[in-house]
Amino acid sequence: MNARAMWAAIALSMGLCLLSGAAIAHGGPHATDAPHAVVAEVASQALQDYPGKEITLITVDYPPGAVDPVHRHDAHAIVYVLDGTIIMGVRGKPEQTIKAGETFYEGPNDVHTVGRNASQTKPAMFVVFLLKDKEKPLLIPAK
């Protein structure tokens, strides 16, 4: 089993609940008919120099046509696209198309209103580095 397949298997038990549960809770036109992202936590580390803070690294696999629910992270988040093309947007700012090798930033107060695979036929994969409060969840559903 290669590393990508291993993380996908882990994500089915860990991360899928994060995004698909939020999508079902929010309803909306894409909540149940679009494929959901597969999320896996790769690493998490408390920061001794910054009590109460931690860094967390996750991978996100977007199947073709995948759409995220509206959410926020209450964290500084840097997205780095590994494969494919994604469309991201936060409330009050224009959507951005991000290709492999490019980045996207979300701040702690941003509401992530757009997150989707740009392709209906090809998967996309990205990593997200989050700097957050240790006690906060990775994903917070939002309206």
KOLTORPA-28700 format. One record per atom (N, C-alpha, C, O): residue number from 0; residue in one letter; z, y, x. Coordinates in pm, 1 decimal, m for minus. Atoms other than C-alpha are relative to their C-alpha. Last residue first. Layout:
residues N
<rec NUM,A,<Z,Y,X>>
...
end
This chain:
residues 143
<rec 142,K,<93.2,m31.3,108.4>>
<rec 142,K,<805.1,2985.8,m2342.1>>
<rec 142,K,<m98.6,102.5,46.9>>
<rec 142,K,<m186.4,143.1,m29.2>>
<rec 141,A,<0.3,m140.9,40.7>>
<rec 141,A,<988.4,2823.1,m2052.5>>
<rec 141,A,<m99.1,17.5,m113.6>>
<rec 141,A,<m181.8,m70.0,m139.5>>
<rec 140,P,<97.7,m32.8,104.1>>
<rec 140,P,<1086.6,2473.7,m1936.0>>
<rec 140,P,<13.7,146.1,m42.6>>
<rec 140,P,<124.1,200.6,m44.9>>
<rec 139,I,<m69.4,m49.4,117.9>>
<rec 139,I,<1290.5,2478.1,m1612.6>>
<rec 139,I,<m106.1,32.6,m105.6>>
<rec 139,I,<m188.2,121.6,m83.6>>
<rec 138,L,<86.8,m55.4,103.7>>
<rec 138,L,<1164.3,2270.2,m1322.7>>
<rec 138,L,<83.6,40.0,m120.1>>
<rec 138,L,<170.4,m35.1,m164.6>>
<rec 137,L,<130.0,m36.3,m55.9>>
<rec 137,L,<1327.5,2178.2,m992.8>>
<rec 137,L,<m86.5,74.2,m101.6>>
<rec 137,L,<m161.5,164.8,m65.3>>
<rec 136,P,<103.4,102.9,9.9>>
<rec 136,P,<1677.6,2186.7,m1141.0>>
<rec 136,P,<m131.3,48.2,61.9>>
<rec 136,P,<m150.9,168.2,81.3>>
<rec 135,K,<104.3,m25.5,100.1>>
<rec 135,K,<1936.8,2433.0,m1009.5>>
<rec 135,K,<m101.2,m115.0,m3.8>>
<rec 135,K,<m128.9,m176.8,99.0>>
<rec 134,E,<m36.9,56.6,129.6>>
<rec 134,E,<2255.5,2318.5,m829.5>>
<rec 134,E,<m108.7,16.1,m107.8>>
<rec 134,E,<m94.6,m39.0,m217.0>>
<rec 133,K,<m19.8,144.5,m6.9>>
<rec 133,K,<2124.5,2369.3,m476.2>>
<rec 133,K,<24.7,m62.8,m136.6>>
<rec 133,K,<m20.3,m174.6,m161.7>>
<rec 132,D,<m142.8,28.4,9.5>>
<rec 132,D,<1990.9,2717.1,m545.0>>
<rec 132,D,<17.0,m150.6,m11.0>>
<rec 132,D,<m56.3,m217.3,m84.0>>
<rec 131,K,<m67.5,m16.6,128.0>>
<rec 131,K,<1627.0,2724.4,m441.1>>
<rec 131,K,<150.1,m16.5,12.3>>
<rec 131,K,<200.9,m61.8,114.9>>
<rec 130,L,<m129.5,m47.2,m48.1>>
<rec 130,L,<1371.3,2744.5,m161.7>>
<rec 130,L,<77.9,38.6,m124.2>>
<rec 130,L,<41.5,132.7,m194.8>>
<rec 129,L,<m85.6,m86.1,82.3>>
<rec 129,L,<1077.1,2535.4,m279.8>>
<rec 129,L,<127.8,34.9,74.4>>
<rec 129,L,<191.5,m51.6,134.4>>
<rec 128,F,<m122.5,m23.4,m75.7>>
<rec 128,F,<787.9,2390.1,m77.2>>
<rec 128,F,<81.9,99.2,m80.9>>
<rec 128,F,<36.4,210.5,m107.6>>
<rec 127,V,<m72.0,m121.7,33.8>>
<rec 127,V,<514.9,2256.7,m305.9>>
<rec 127,V,<129.6,1.1,81.0>>
<rec 127,V,<207.5,m94.2,77.8>>
<rec 126,V,<m141.7,6.7,m31.6>>
<rec 126,V,<251.7,2004.2,m200.6>>
<rec 126,V,<61.2,134.7,m36.5>>
<rec 126,V,<m5.4,238.2,m33.6>>
<rec 125,F,<m57.4,m109.4,m76.9>>
<rec 125,F,<m89.0,1966.3,m360.1>>
<rec 125,F,<146.5,m28.3,29.6>>
<rec 125,F,<209.7,m112.7,m34.0>>
<rec 124,M,<m134.6,27.5,m49.5>>
<rec 124,M,<m323.7,1703.0,m497.0>>
<rec 124,M,<48.8,119.2,79.5>>
<rec 124,M,<m26.4,178.9,156.5>>
<rec 123,A,<m43.5,m100.6,m96.5>>
<rec 123,A,<m636.0,1728.5,m711.9>>
<rec 123,A,<141.4,m37.1,42.8>>
<rec 123,A,<215.9,m99.4,m32.8>>
<rec 122,P,<m143.1,m29.8,m12.0>>
<rec 122,P,<m824.0,1459.8,m903.5>>
<rec 122,P,<24.2,113.6,99.0>>
<rec 122,P,<m64.3,150.2,176.4>>
<rec 121,K,<m55.7,29.7,m131.3>>
<rec 121,K,<m1195.3,1483.0,m986.5>>
<rec 121,K,<149.7,30.7,2.6>>
<rec 121,K,<193.8,129.2,m56.8>>
<rec 120,T,<48.8,127.8,m53.4>>
<rec 120,T,<m1374.9,1459.4,m1324.2>>
<rec 120,T,<61.6,m40.9,133.5>>
<rec 120,T,<53.2,m157.8,171.3>>
<rec 119,Q,<m17.8,102.9,102.3>>
<rec 119,Q,<m1234.7,1729.6,m1554.8>>
<rec 119,Q,<m39.0,m137.5,53.0>>
<rec 119,Q,<m22.4,m237.9,m16.3>>
<rec 118,S,<104.4,98.0,26.6>>
<rec 118,S,<m1194.5,1963.9,m1259.8>>
<rec 118,S,<39.6,m96.4,m111.4>>
<rec 118,S,<155.2,m137.2,m122.4>>
<rec 117,A,<123.2,m71.4,34.8>>
<rec 117,A,<m994.0,2285.3,m1223.0>>
<rec 117,A,<m111.2,m95.1,m41.5>>
<rec 117,A,<m210.0,m52.6,m101.3>>
<rec 116,N,<108.1,45.0,m86.8>>
<rec 116,N,<m671.1,2084.2,m1236.5>>
<rec 116,N,<m126.3,73.1,m45.8>>
<rec 116,N,<m156.0,77.4,m165.2>>
<rec 115,R,<89.3,107.5,43.1>>
<rec 115,R,<m412.9,2285.6,m1421.7>>
<rec 115,R,<m98.7,m36.7,110.0>>
<rec 115,R,<m126.1,41.5,201.1>>
<rec 114,G,<1.7,97.3,m107.6>>
<rec 114,G,<m120.9,2523.7,m1396.6>>
<rec 114,G,<m86.5,m115.3,m44.8>>
<rec 114,G,<m49.1,m189.9,m135.3>>
<rec 113,V,<122.9,77.2,m17.4>>
<rec 113,V,<m114.5,2839.4,m1604.0>>
<rec 113,V,<16.5,m91.0,120.8>>
<rec 113,V,<47.9,m45.1,230.6>>
<rec 112,T,<68.4,13.6,128.6>>
<rec 112,T,<194.1,3011.3,m1749.1>>
<rec 112,T,<m126.8,m84.0,7.8>>
<rec 112,T,<m171.3,m138.6,m93.2>>
<rec 111,H,<126.5,65.4,m33.5>>
<rec 111,H,<428.6,2971.0,m1452.1>>
<rec 111,H,<m71.3,m32.7,m131.4>>
<rec 111,H,<m41.5,m132.7,m196.8>>
<rec 110,V,<21.9,105.4,98.2>>
<rec 110,V,<704.0,3216.7,m1540.1>>
<rec 110,V,<m141.1,m51.9,24.2>>
<rec 110,V,<m239.0,22.2,15.6>>
<rec 109,D,<131.8,22.3,59.0>>
<rec 109,D,<797.5,3414.9,m1231.6>>
<rec 109,D,<3.7,m112.3,m103.2>>
<rec 109,D,<72.5,m212.9,m85.7>>
<rec 108,N,<3.9,m52.7,136.1>>
<rec 108,N,<1160.2,3516.8,m1173.9>>
<rec 108,N,<m134.3,m20.9,m69.3>>
<rec 108,N,<m150.3,15.8,m185.8>>
<rec 107,P,<m106.3,55.5,83.9>>
<rec 107,P,<1221.0,3298.7,m868.0>>
<rec 107,P,<m0.8,49.4,m144.8>>
<rec 107,P,<50.2,m19.4,m233.2>>
<rec 106,G,<m134.2,m50.7,m26.6>>
<rec 106,G,<885.3,3388.3,m714.2>>
<rec 106,G,<101.9,m55.8,m97.7>>
<rec 106,G,<65.1,m118.0,m197.4>>
<rec 105,E,<m74.2,m32.2,122.5>>
<rec 105,E,<566.6,3182.1,m721.2>>
<rec 105,E,<138.2,46.9,39.6>>
<rec 105,E,<202.9,m15.3,123.8>>
<rec 104,Y,<m143.3,m28.2,m3.3>>
<rec 104,Y,<321.5,3175.5,m429.3>>
<rec 104,Y,<52.2,28.9,m140.2>>
<rec 104,Y,<m12.2,97.9,m219.3>>
<rec 103,F,<m37.7,m78.5,117.1>>
<rec 103,F,<m22.6,3009.4,m403.4>>
<rec 103,F,<151.0,18.4,6.6>>
<rec 103,F,<222.7,m74.5,43.8>>
<rec 102,T,<m137.4,m3.1,49.4>>
<rec 102,T,<m189.1,2860.1,m96.0>>
<rec 102,T,<14.5,88.2,m123.6>>
<rec 102,T,<m73.1,168.0,m156.9>>
<rec 101,E,<m46.4,m131.4,44.0>>
<rec 101,E,<m531.5,2750.3,32.6>>
<rec 101,E,<139.4,m10.2,m62.2>>
<rec 101,E,<186.7,m119.4,m93.9>>
<rec 100,G,<m25.3,m85.7,m115.1>>
<rec 100,G,<m637.8,2448.9,241.9>>
<rec 100,G,<50.5,138.6,m35.9>>
<rec 100,G,<81.0,217.8,53.3>>
<rec 99,A,<m64.9,68.9,m111.6>>
<rec 99,A,<m794.7,2263.9,m51.5>>
<rec 99,A,<10.7,93.3,120.0>>
<rec 99,A,<m86.6,157.9,159.1>>
<rec 98,K,<70.7,117.4,m52.4>>
<rec 98,K,<m896.5,2515.8,m316.1>>
<rec 98,K,<79.2,m62.8,113.2>>
<rec 98,K,<175.6,m4.9,163.2>>
<rec 97,I,<m44.6,33.4,m135.1>>
<rec 97,I,<m692.7,2761.3,m522.8>>
<rec 97,I,<m65.2,m131.6,40.6>>
<rec 97,I,<m54.0,m232.7,m28.8>>
<rec 96,T,<58.1,129.5,m31.2>>
<rec 96,T,<m836.6,2935.3,m830.4>>
<rec 96,T,<31.0,m29.1,146.1>>
<rec 96,T,<m6.4,48.3,234.1>>
<rec 95,Q,<62.9,16.5,m131.1>>
<rec 95,Q,<m607.1,3218.5,m930.4>>
<rec 95,Q,<m54.0,m141.8,11.7>>
<rec 95,Q,<10.5,m237.7,m30.5>>
<rec 94,E,<11.4,138.0,m46.9>>
<rec 94,E,<m510.8,3336.6,m1278.7>>
<rec 94,E,<m67.9,m1.6,136.5>>
<rec 94,E,<m149.1,85.4,167.8>>
<rec 93,P,<121.1,76.9,31.0>>
<rec 93,P,<m438.6,3708.2,m1310.5>>
<rec 93,P,<8.2,m143.2,53.5>>
<rec 93,P,<74.8,m170.2,153.4>>
<rec 92,K,<94.5,m4.7,m112.4>>
<rec 92,K,<m79.9,3838.6,m1304.5>>
<rec 92,K,<m122.3,m84.2,m34.4>>
<rec 92,K,<m112.4,m176.9,m114.8>>
<rec 91,G,<23.2,m136.4,m44.4>>
<rec 91,G,<160.5,3930.6,m1585.9>>
<rec 91,G,<m96.3,13.9,117.0>>
<rec 91,G,<m125.3,125.7,159.8>>
<rec 90,R,<2.4,m105.0,102.7>>
<rec 90,R,<297.3,3580.5,m1640.1>>
<rec 90,R,<m18.0,137.9,64.1>>
<rec 90,R,<51.9,173.9,158.8>>
<rec 89,V,<m133.3,m35.5,46.4>>
<rec 89,V,<218.1,3345.1,m1351.9>>
<rec 89,V,<m12.7,118.9,m94.1>>
<rec 89,V,<m106.3,198.2,m83.5>>
<rec 88,G,<m25.1,m135.7,44.8>>
<rec 88,G,<m109.5,3171.9,m1284.4>>
<rec 88,G,<143.1,17.4,m43.6>>
<rec 88,G,<205.8,m74.6,m96.0>>
<rec 87,M,<m140.4,m35.4,16.0>>
<rec 87,M,<m252.5,2865.2,m1116.9>>
<rec 87,M,<10.6,143.8,m50.6>>
<rec 87,M,<m76.4,226.9,m24.6>>
<rec 86,I,<m8.0,m135.5,54.2>>
<rec 86,I,<m592.4,2694.6,m1125.6>>
<rec 86,I,<146.6,26.8,m30.2>>
<rec 86,I,<210.7,m49.8,m102.3>>
<rec 85,I,<m91.9,m20.3,111.2>>
<rec 85,I,<m639.3,2390.9,m903.9>>
<rec 85,I,<m6.8,144.8,m46.5>>
<rec 85,I,<m52.6,232.6,26.6>>
<rec 84,T,<m13.7,m141.1,36.7>>
<rec 84,T,<m915.5,2266.3,m675.1>>
<rec 84,T,<90.5,9.4,m121.6>>
<rec 84,T,<76.2,m67.2,m216.9>>
<rec 83,G,<47.0,m47.9,129.1>>
<rec 83,G,<m941.1,1932.7,m496.7>>
<rec 83,G,<19.3,149.6,m17.0>>
<rec 83,G,<40.0,223.1,79.5>>
<rec 82,D,<126.0,59.8,43.2>>
<rec 82,D,<m730.2,1797.7,m212.3>>
<rec 82,D,<m37.1,55.4,m136.6>>
<rec 82,D,<48.6,69.1,m223.9>>
<rec 81,L,<48.3,99.3,m96.1>>
<rec 81,L,<m437.5,1921.8,m4.2>>
<rec 81,L,<m139.8,m49.0,m34.5>>
<rec 81,L,<m221.9,m72.6,54.2>>
<rec 80,V,<91.0,99.2,56.6>>
<rec 80,V,<m352.6,2241.6,m192.8>>
<rec 80,V,<m54.9,m89.3,110.8>>
<rec 80,V,<m111.6,m41.6,209.1>>
<rec 79,Y,<108.0,19.5,m96.6>>
<rec 79,Y,<m48.0,2424.3,m56.1>>
<rec 79,Y,<m87.1,m113.8,m51.5>>
<rec 79,Y,<m40.6,m227.0,m65.2>>
<rec 78,V,<88.4,111.6,31.0>>
<rec 78,V,<193.7,2568.8,m313.7>>
<rec 78,V,<m108.2,m4.9,107.5>>
<rec 78,V,<m167.4,97.6,141.5>>
<rec 77,I,<130.3,m11.6,m64.8>>
<rec 77,I,<475.2,2795.8,m190.6>>
<rec 77,I,<m77.2,m128.6,m29.5>>
<rec 77,I,<m31.7,m237.9,4.3>>
<rec 76,A,<83.3,120.4,m10.1>>
<rec 76,A,<773.9,2827.8,m421.1>>
<rec 76,A,<m132.6,34.8,65.4>>
<rec 76,A,<m200.1,129.9,26.0>>
<rec 75,H,<119.2,m43.5,m71.5>>
<rec 75,H,<1064.0,3073.9,m413.3>>
<rec 75,H,<m81.0,m126.8,21.2>>
<rec 75,H,<m28.8,m225.4,73.2>>
<rec 74,A,<5.1,26.0,m143.8>>
<rec 74,A,<1299.8,2937.2,m673.7>>
<rec 74,A,<m118.4,76.0,59.3>>
<rec 74,A,<m209.0,117.6,m12.8>>
<rec 73,D,<m119.1,m69.8,m47.3>>
<rec 73,D,<1402.8,2969.2,m1038.3>>
<rec 73,D,<15.0,m21.3,151.0>>
<rec 73,D,<123.5,m50.1,201.5>>
<rec 72,H,<m72.3,77.9,m99.3>>
<rec 72,H,<1128.1,2709.4,m1099.5>>
<rec 72,H,<131.3,63.2,43.8>>
<rec 72,H,<212.5,m4.9,106.4>>
<rec 71,R,<m36.7,m80.9,m115.3>>
<rec 71,R,<954.6,2825.5,m1413.3>>
<rec 71,R,<80.4,m88.1,93.9>>
<rec 71,R,<122.2,m198.1,57.8>>
<rec 70,H,<m129.5,28.0,m62.4>>
<rec 70,H,<769.4,2652.8,m1693.0>>
<rec 70,H,<31.3,104.0,106.7>>
<rec 70,H,<m49.5,192.5,135.1>>
<rec 69,V,<m54.1,m127.1,m48.1>>
<rec 69,V,<471.1,2658.6,m1929.1>>
<rec 69,V,<141.2,m27.6,51.7>>
<rec 69,V,<222.3,m91.2,m15.5>>
<rec 68,P,<m60.5,m83.1,103.8>>
<rec 68,P,<346.9,2299.9,m1955.2>>
<rec 68,P,<44.3,132.2,61.5>>
<rec 68,P,<55.0,143.5,183.7>>
<rec 67,D,<m145.9,m12.7,m1.6>>
<rec 67,D,<116.0,2170.0,m1684.7>>
<rec 67,D,<48.4,74.3,m123.8>>
<rec 67,D,<m24.9,155.9,m179.7>>
<rec 66,V,<m49.0,m132.4,37.2>>
<rec 66,V,<m243.7,2057.9,m1749.8>>
<rec 66,V,<152.6,m3.3,2.2>>
<rec 66,V,<214.1,m96.3,m50.1>>
<rec 65,A,<m145.3,m16.8,16.3>>
<rec 65,A,<m429.6,1761.0,m1600.7>>
<rec 65,A,<36.9,145.6,m26.3>>
<rec 65,A,<m23.2,237.6,29.1>>
<rec 64,G,<m36.6,m60.6,126.8>>
<rec 64,G,<m807.5,1747.2,m1662.3>>
<rec 64,G,<148.5,24.0,m21.2>>
<rec 64,G,<187.7,67.9,m129.3>>
<rec 63,P,<102.1,m86.8,59.1>>
<rec 63,P,<m878.4,1504.8,m1377.5>>
<rec 63,P,<46.5,51.6,m136.3>>
<rec 63,P,<92.7,m26.0,m220.0>>
<rec 62,P,<118.2,77.0,38.4>>
<rec 62,P,<m546.4,1365.3,m1253.8>>
<rec 62,P,<m106.5,96.6,m53.0>>
<rec 62,P,<m74.9,211.7,m83.2>>
<rec 61,Y,<60.4,m36.7,127.4>>
<rec 61,Y,<m321.5,1623.3,m1089.7>>
<rec 61,Y,<m115.8,m95.5,m25.4>>
<rec 61,Y,<m214.8,m91.2,47.6>>
<rec 60,D,<133.3,55.3,20.5>>
<rec 60,D,<m101.9,1477.4,m818.8>>
<rec 60,D,<m46.2,40.5,m138.5>>
<rec 60,D,<18.9,10.1,m238.4>>
<rec 59,V,<46.3,1.0,137.5>>
<rec 59,V,<196.1,1691.2,m721.9>>
<rec 59,V,<m143.3,m52.5,0.0>>
<rec 59,V,<m231.1,1.7,67.2>>
<rec 58,T,<144.7,15.0,11.5>>
<rec 58,T,<393.8,1643.9,m403.0>>
<rec 58,T,<m33.7,m3.3,m148.3>>
<rec 58,T,<44.7,m51.3,m230.2>>
<rec 57,I,<53.0,95.2,97.0>>
<rec 57,I,<743.6,1783.6,m364.5>>
<rec 57,I,<m151.7,m11.8,17.2>>
<rec 57,I,<m217.3,78.7,68.8>>
<rec 56,L,<144.1,18.2,m14.1>>
<rec 56,L,<939.3,1950.2,m84.3>>
<rec 56,L,<m43.1,m105.8,m100.3>>
<rec 56,L,<11.8,m216.0,m103.2>>
<rec 55,T,<48.4,124.1,58.9>>
<rec 55,T,<1288.0,2085.3,m148.1>>
<rec 55,T,<m151.5,m1.5,14.6>>
<rec 55,T,<m218.0,100.1,m5.6>>
<rec 54,I,<145.5,6.4,4.2>>
<rec 54,I,<1476.7,2346.2,49.0>>
<rec 54,I,<m37.0,m136.2,m57.4>>
<rec 54,I,<27.2,m237.2,m28.6>>
<rec 53,E,<66.8,117.5,m55.9>>
<rec 53,E,<1839.5,2409.0,m30.6>>
<rec 53,E,<m150.4,20.6,m0.9>>
<rec 53,E,<m203.7,102.9,m75.4>>
<rec 52,K,<147.2,3.4,4.4>>
<rec 52,K,<2076.2,2696.5,m102.0>>
<rec 52,K,<m51.4,m130.4,59.3>>
<rec 52,K,<14.5,m193.0,142.3>>
<rec 51,G,<47.7,10.3,137.4>>
<rec 51,G,<2447.5,2691.6,m194.7>>
<rec 51,G,<m150.5,m4.9,m13.9>>
<rec 51,G,<m201.3,m20.7,m124.9>>
<rec 50,P,<m77.7,84.1,91.6>>
<rec 50,P,<2559.8,2811.9,146.0>>
<rec 50,P,<m54.1,6.1,m142.8>>
<rec 50,P,<m85.0,113.2,m195.0>>
<rec 49,Y,<6.5,m66.9,129.2>>
<rec 49,Y,<2277.6,2971.4,348.5>>
<rec 49,Y,<72.6,m85.8,m103.1>>
<rec 49,Y,<8.3,m161.5,m175.8>>
<rec 48,D,<m2.7,m144.0,m25.6>>
<rec 48,D,<2319.3,2884.0,717.7>>
<rec 48,D,<2.6,82.5,m128.3>>
<rec 48,D,<38.1,200.3,m126.1>>
<rec 47,Q,<m135.1,m37.6,m42.6>>
<rec 47,Q,<2409.3,2525.5,619.8>>
<rec 47,Q,<12.2,149.6,24.4>>
<rec 47,Q,<118.3,206.7,m0.6>>
<rec 46,L,<10.5,m93.0,m112.4>>
<rec 46,L,<2083.8,2484.3,428.7>>
<rec 46,L,<138.8,49.6,37.7>>
<rec 46,L,<197.8,129.7,m34.7>>
<rec 45,A,<m89.3,m114.4,15.2>>
<rec 45,A,<2088.4,2174.6,207.5>>
<rec 45,A,<m10.6,85.7,125.8>>
<rec 45,A,<m33.1,34.3,235.3>>
<rec 44,Q,<m96.5,m24.1,m106.9>>
<rec 44,Q,<1782.9,1953.8,256.3>>
<rec 44,Q,<82.6,124.2,m31.7>>
<rec 44,Q,<28.4,232.5,m53.6>>
<rec 43,S,<m88.0,m108.2,42.3>>
<rec 43,S,<1547.8,1791.3,7.0>>
<rec 43,S,<108.5,14.1,105.7>>
<rec 43,S,<163.7,m85.3,153.0>>
<rec 42,A,<m118.5,m28.8,m80.5>>
<rec 42,A,<1250.9,1571.4,85.8>>
<rec 42,A,<79.3,112.5,m63.8>>
<rec 42,A,<25.1,196.9,m135.2>>
<rec 41,V,<18.6,56.3,m132.7>>
<rec 41,V,<946.1,1407.0,m71.0>>
<rec 41,V,<125.4,17.8,84.0>>
<rec 41,V,<166.6,m74.0,154.9>>
<rec 40,E,<m79.7,m72.7,m98.5>>
<rec 40,E,<1019.5,1461.8,m439.9>>
<rec 40,E,<m12.2,m71.9,133.6>>
<rec 40,E,<16.3,m191.2,143.6>>
<rec 39,A,<m92.0,79.8,m81.0>>
<rec 39,A,<733.2,1314.3,m640.2>>
<rec 39,A,<75.1,90.0,96.7>>
<rec 39,A,<14.6,172.0,165.7>>
<rec 38,V,<m79.5,m74.6,m97.3>>
<rec 38,V,<540.5,1470.5,m927.4>>
<rec 38,V,<92.0,m94.9,75.0>>
<rec 38,V,<153.8,m183.1,15.4>>
<rec 37,V,<m92.6,97.9,m54.7>>
<rec 37,V,<257.9,1314.0,m1130.0>>
<rec 37,V,<70.5,67.2,116.9>>
<rec 37,V,<7.1,105.0,215.4>>
<rec 36,A,<m16.9,4.4,m144.9>>
<rec 36,A,<84.2,1576.9,m1339.0>>
<rec 36,A,<98.8,m109.3,36.9>>
<rec 36,A,<189.0,m141.8,m40.3>>
<rec 35,H,<m112.5,m70.9,m58.7>>
<rec 35,H,<11.1,1496.5,m1700.9>>
<rec 35,H,<m0.8,m13.9,151.6>>
<rec 35,H,<m51.9,m111.5,206.6>>
<rec 34,P,<m79.4,77.9,m95.6>>
<rec 34,P,<m319.6,1402.2,m1859.7>>
<rec 34,P,<109.9,87.0,61.0>>
<rec 34,P,<95.6,208.8,71.6>>
<rec 33,A,<47.1,m13.2,m138.5>>
<rec 33,A,<m423.7,1619.1,m2154.4>>
<rec 33,A,<84.9,m87.8,90.8>>
<rec 33,A,<203.1,m109.3,63.9>>
<rec 32,D,<134.7,53.2,m14.5>>
<rec 32,D,<m379.6,1514.7,m2520.9>>
<rec 32,D,<m55.6,11.0,142.1>>
<rec 32,D,<m154.4,m55.6,173.1>>
<rec 31,T,<7.9,145.0,7.4>>
<rec 31,T,<m1.4,1538.4,m2555.1>>
<rec 31,T,<m139.0,m54.3,24.6>>
<rec 31,T,<m153.3,m174.2,48.6>>
<rec 30,A,<m124.4,69.7,m31.3>>
<rec 30,A,<97.0,1889.3,m2453.3>>
<rec 30,A,<m14.8,m151.5,m1.9>>
<rec 30,A,<43.9,m219.2,82.5>>
<rec 29,H,<24.5,94.7,m107.5>>
<rec 29,H,<m251.1,2039.2,m2432.9>>
<rec 29,H,<119.8,m89.4,28.6>>
<rec 29,H,<117.2,m166.9,124.3>>
<rec 28,P,<125.9,71.9,11.6>>
<rec 28,P,<m266.0,2222.8,m2765.7>>
<rec 28,P,<m22.2,m104.3,107.5>>
<rec 28,P,<m95.8,m200.3,84.6>>
<rec 27,G,<115.4,m76.5,m44.5>>
<rec 27,G,<99.6,2319.7,m2776.1>>
<rec 27,G,<m123.1,m86.9,5.1>>
<rec 27,G,<m113.6,m209.2,m6.1>>
<rec 26,G,<111.7,10.2,92.7>>
<rec 26,G,<416.8,2114.9,m2785.2>>
<rec 26,G,<m118.7,76.9,52.7>>
<rec 26,G,<m134.8,89.8,174.1>>
<rec 25,H,<61.6,m128.3,31.7>>
<rec 25,H,<696.6,2250.6,m2573.5>>
<rec 25,H,<m110.2,m9.0,m102.6>>
<rec 25,H,<m142.7,90.6,m167.2>>
<rec 24,A,<m98.0,m89.3,61.6>>
<rec 24,A,<923.5,1945.3,m2567.5>>
<rec 24,A,<m63.5,130.7,m45.1>>
<rec 24,A,<m20.0,189.3,m144.3>>
<rec 23,I,<m24.4,49.3,134.5>>
<rec 23,I,<628.0,1714.3,m2504.4>>
<rec 23,I,<96.0,92.9,m73.2>>
<rec 23,I,<78.8,119.9,m192.0>>
<rec 22,A,<120.4,m20.7,80.1>>
<rec 22,A,<517.9,1921.7,m2208.5>>
<rec 22,A,<21.8,m44.6,m143.5>>
<rec 22,A,<m19.4,24.1,m237.0>>
<rec 21,A,<7.1,m141.2,35.8>>
<rec 21,A,<871.2,1941.1,m2069.0>>
<rec 21,A,<m122.3,26.2,m87.6>>
<rec 21,A,<m115.4,106.6,m180.5>>
<rec 20,G,<m107.6,m27.1,95.3>>
<rec 20,G,<903.0,1565.7,m2081.8>>
<rec 20,G,<m2.4,143.9,m44.9>>
<rec 20,G,<15.9,173.1,m163.1>>
<rec 19,S,<43.3,51.4,129.6>>
<rec 19,S,<562.2,1528.5,m1917.4>>
<rec 19,S,<106.4,22.0,m105.1>>
<rec 19,S,<73.5,50.0,m220.3>>
<rec 18,L,<106.6,m75.6,63.2>>
<rec 18,L,<654.8,1764.9,m1635.7>>
<rec 18,L,<m40.1,m54.0,m136.6>>
<rec 18,L,<m62.9,24.5,m228.7>>
<rec 17,L,<m14.2,m145.3,m14.1>>
<rec 17,L,<992.0,1648.3,m1515.6>>
<rec 17,L,<m105.4,73.6,m80.1>>
<rec 17,L,<m72.9,159.2,m162.3>>
<rec 16,C,<m89.1,m50.3,105.1>>
<rec 16,C,<970.4,1294.6,m1656.1>>
<rec 16,C,<13.6,151.6,6.7>>
<rec 16,C,<29.6,216.7,m96.5>>
<rec 15,L,<76.9,m10.1,123.3>>
<rec 15,L,<669.9,1225.5,m1435.3>>
<rec 15,L,<84.7,55.1,m113.7>>
<rec 15,L,<35.1,129.5,m198.3>>
<rec 14,G,<52.8,m131.3,32.9>>
<rec 14,G,<876.4,1310.5,m1131.0>>
<rec 14,G,<m73.3,12.1,m131.1>>
<rec 14,G,<m78.6,121.1,m188.0>>
<rec 13,M,<m78.9,m121.2,m25.2>>
<rec 13,M,<1105.5,1017.6,m1079.0>>
<rec 13,M,<m60.0,124.1,m64.9>>
<rec 13,M,<m0.5,183.6,m154.7>>
<rec 12,S,<m138.8,14.9,42.7>>
<rec 12,S,<981.7,679.2,m1212.6>>
<rec 12,S,<81.0,128.3,13.2>>
<rec 12,S,<176.3,148.2,m62.2>>
<rec 11,L,<m4.9,49.8,136.6>>
<rec 11,L,<610.1,743.4,m1210.0>>
<rec 11,L,<143.5,m13.1,m49.8>>
<rec 11,L,<171.7,9.4,m167.5>>
<rec 10,A,<7.5,m110.8,94.6>>
<rec 10,A,<652.5,957.9,m901.4>>
<rec 10,A,<5.4,m46.6,m144.7>>
<rec 10,A,<57.0,24.6,m230.9>>
<rec 9,I,<m131.8,m62.8,7.2>>
<rec 9,I,<767.7,662.1,m696.2>>
<rec 9,I,<m0.1,109.1,m105.7>>
<rec 9,I,<96.0,123.8,m181.3>>
<rec 8,A,<m89.7,94.7,66.4>>
<rec 8,A,<446.8,475.7,m777.4>>
<rec 8,A,<140.5,58.5,m15.5>>
<rec 8,A,<203.0,44.2,m120.6>>
<rec 7,A,<37.5,2.4,141.4>>
<rec 7,A,<233.0,779.7,m691.6>>
<rec 7,A,<91.5,m94.1,m78.4>>
<rec 7,A,<132.0,m62.8,m190.3>>
<rec 6,W,<m57.8,m119.0,64.0>>
<rec 6,W,<423.7,822.4,m369.2>>
<rec 6,W,<m35.9,4.7,m147.1>>
<rec 6,W,<44.1,49.7,m229.1>>
<rec 5,M,<m145.0,14.7,4.5>>
<rec 5,M,<345.6,462.3,m268.3>>
<rec 5,M,<63.4,119.6,m72.4>>
<rec 5,M,<149.5,101.8,m158.6>>
<rec 4,A,<m30.9,91.6,109.6>>
<rec 4,A,<m20.9,499.4,m361.6>>
<rec 4,A,<150.5,m18.2,m15.0>>
<rec 4,A,<201.5,m28.4,m126.6>>
<rec 3,R,<32.9,m69.0,125.8>>
<rec 3,R,<m53.3,808.0,m139.6>>
<rec 3,R,<34.2,m87.5,m120.3>>
<rec 3,R,<89.5,m38.8,m218.9>>
<rec 2,A,<m104.8,m98.1,32.4>>
<rec 2,A,<131.0,637.9,145.9>>
<rec 2,A,<m26.7,69.1,m133.4>>
<rec 2,A,<65.9,92.7,m210.9>>
<rec 1,N,<3.1,m121.4,m81.5>>
<rec 1,N,<m99.6,335.6,149.7>>
<rec 1,N,<103.5,100.2,m50.1>>
<rec 1,N,<161.3,83.1,m157.4>>
<rec 0,M,<0.0,m117.4,85.6>>
<rec 0,M,<0.0,0.0,0.0>>
<rec 0,M,<0.0,123.5,90.0>>
<rec 0,M,<85.5,136.8,177.6>>
end
